[in-house]
Amino acid sequence: MKNILVIFLCLLSFTGLSQQKDDPKVGLVLSGGGAKGLAHIGALKIIEEAGVRIDYIGGSSMGAIIGGLYASGYTANDLDSIFHETNFNILIQDDLPRSAKTFYEKEDTEKYAISLPFENFRLGLPSGLSKGQNIYNLMSRLTMHVSEIHDFNELPIPFFCTAADIETGEEVILDSGSLAKAVSASGAIPSIFSPVKIDGRLLTDGGVANNYPIEELKRRGAEIIIGIDVQDTLIDKDHLRSVLDILTQIGNFRTISEMKKKIPLTDIYINPDISKFSVISFSEGEAIIDSGRVAAIEKYQQLEQLAARQKDFKRELRKQGQDSIYVTDLKIEGNNTYPQSYILGKLKLDPEEKLTFNDLNVGVNNLSATGNFNKISYNLVPGEEGEEYTLNMDIEESENKSYLRLALHYDELYESGVLLNLTRKSSLFTNDVASLDVVVGDQFRYYFDYYIDKGYYWSFGVKSRYNKFNKDISFDFANQNGNLRNLGVENIGIEYRDITNQIYVETLFQQVFSFGMGAEQKYLDITSEAFQNDNGETVNTVFEDNHYYSAFGYLKLDSYDNKYFPSKGVYFDGDFHVYLFSSNNDFAEFSIAKGKVGYAATPLEKFTTRISAETGFKIGNDDINTLDFFLGGYGNYPINNITPFYGYDFISLSGDSYIKALLEVDYHIFRKHHLIAGVNIANVENKLYSTGNWLSMPDYTGYALGYGIETFLGPLEVKYTYSPEVNRSHWFFSLGFWF
């Protein structure tokens, strides 16, 4: 009996031990793969559903980005929501919101297709298609709640990621410092994103050195490894159709070879089917996420068994952050050329007022939009009061001061042109820019601009341009400006030359308006081509050959989100010129005032409405008509008072005053594809306002139906226009940025 009791107690003891959980430490390794890494989100949803506790996370590239956010307290559903709210097309480019740019920067950057470093007369290439600033801005905002944590082992889930030293090729383990900067470095895909400098080392995509860092997870104590592998597989020769395909295949040789050793070390290996996607297939993110979910479901039983071995736990989730903070101190490092006052002026931060995280992001965008910095890293360090923060900024100044920029354009007025631009920064002063445009093609032109940017203080600028075109225009112009009568022709060819030089100052007014004033010298040379009249006589008329000297002022507001196809925002441009002197002996002083206001809104998802109105009038001397308002045409950068108007050819309508209104409806067929219907009306005549005819029904109307595409070369547009007054239609083609 005694022996039976001992055996029973022993059996009972062993049963109790068998019910105890061994609670293994679980490591999660997430490979890189660009957009294919979104499959990690779908797999994490299933891992969470199975109840598995993750004790360590290691990742590379996109695996570092997803893993870093998950380690900081986000759930898989949180990450899914972030994906749906993120525009990856903007994220992977350097395109900053237009609102981040000054008026000068908007004008300067919206006409070039290609920009390349050009130091010491040597043409260079950028270190990446994108600096990755938008990636960093997003990661910094998303990890703000753990910005005070510098040891990644202290995150809700201990984390590390890999990067590659671009100088030595060595693998670099990033497990401390700024989480946002670490994952940005790990995700810096070569040729797409510029390398990131950390602790004096220039780092690039972790996948270059170790795209599946399972060994490091084991070294840190992970006993069970869950691996999610979204790396490429080798493709057959029939599908190697481009240089990019071949380079990608070669780059995959090493990682695929290494995976033969690493897969057996992985206890639960999740391998989503991402063969249909590429590293930039962000537009198919929903399907990629679902592929991760499907692959993880296949391992669900193993995941449940693993969860059953773990002790119960409550995961530390991301705490809701504050909407606004006080930045009471600012520390800047890395600014060797640009003074702190310049940086503060661009950031537009007021330490006396509360600052939202959106305000901070806008300030960083303003600084980045100058083009003077490669990278802007920052983190917020909380003070004792909780709401008070110190903003630490680490700025990497651009070593490139000279750039060669290129663009192409075609329209019916100037015809074809190739734009070559040379830009030099910090020539005489730290914050100056000198830019020279030279247009070669059917009509030679140049444009020189020197600008000293002082932000809210008075900035200074000098401009010079030469503009020329040849055009057959209505005989009304010739009759009005050349006093030619009874020549028996309806149209006459003219050569129009304009040389304009300006010196000006400008400043920001009420933070949104740009106010400026200056002096201008203008030379106009307008002559007709030789032709024969009905009597067989050769006629060659000079309409204008004079210099004009004027003072001017202007006020501008531009909150459009896109110059060529705005979908929201307000626009205002008012200009007043007083013409004081001329080389013409019969000159009498006169003034010209003009203004334009526009509004764009998108009331429905794919429909944008644009409304604008503009007017102009002359005050004083009526004898000089070559600076009158000339309406007609579309698709070129307008000069002087030449204004586009649907339904009429260039310079078809003229008068010393006009009023015009335009309504356009833009249907976004696909992304960056626009089907646009428009109608414009106008009254154009001499002394329009003094006669009261500006209140009458419009004398001129025009309708347009067009198609436009946004490309890296600029907008490509074709428009069919018609005017019922003349019962005539015109086609207008505009290819490339306007210049």
Protein Blocks (a to p, Z undefined) as FASTA:
>chain_A
ZZmmmmmmmmmmmmmmmmpcfkiadddddddeijmlmmmmmmmmmmmmnopacfbdcdeh
jlmmmmmmmmnopafklmmmmmmmpcfklmmpmbdcfklpcfklmmmmmmcfbdcddehh
iacddfbfbeolmmmmmmmmmmmmmmmpmblklgmbacddddddfknopacddfehjfkl
mmmmmmmcghkaccddeehiacddfklmomclfklmmmnopabdcdddfbdcdddfklmm
bfklmmmmmmmmmmmmmmmmmmmmpmbacdddfklpcfklmmlmmmmmmmmmmmmmmmmm
mmmmmmmmpccddddddddddfbdcdfbdcdehiaklcfklmmmmnopafkbccdfklmm
mmmmmmmmnopafbdcddddddfkomaccddddddddfbfbdcdddddddfklmpadddd
dddehklbmkbccdddddedjbccddddddddehjaccdddddddddddddddfklmmmm
nopghklpabdcdddddddddddddddeehlaccddddddddddddddddddfkopacdd
dfbdcddddddddddddfbfbfklccbdcdddddddddfbdfbfkbccdddddddddddd
dfbfklccdddddddddehjfkbmklmcceedehiacehjbccdehiaehkbgcfbdcdd
dddddddfbghiacddddddddddehklmnopmmmccfbdcdddddddddfkbpcddddd
ddfklopacddddedjdZZ
